[in-house]
């Protein structure tokens, strides 16, 4: 691929095109995992962990927003939850 081809502005991929590309790249990575260098494995591992971290943080953030809207994060509710937890798991 030439520099001109790499720098040519192309329309953004549609979500379904991105999904197909991600599936293809994950399959390619998985099938070649045994032949990757240690550095390549480290890079892939870091990228996957970063992705998973971001995904989980979003899930947790969305859940906290839902709890806040439901009134579950009011100080009285939080204190009650702490007391209940401590009753079930006493400190030693």
Steps between C-alpha positions, in 0.01 A plus 500: 500500500641837404523810718244668274255214561556518874447875515202518263191611688238225495146511634473359853402138533142419592450314830424170324821537295697566818350191665605283205849651509534444876383137467751443220789660689423310822485173306830585330663588831368186671619270221849652500542538878754218523725663240494854639810637669495567872482873425202451266321287759567765766363772272188297413445414867528865606257609227246234601529588870453870420192416294354282776573764765323771299201271434464403866538859620216601268279219633576604858442867424168426331398285798591776746293749302204260512546453876518875552178557304333226707604677822731218607798730553334728754705519823231315697495216245879477490522491881236226514691295242824541697330390825348198328836402351681538832236290676558218251880543493615613846850634543735278696 
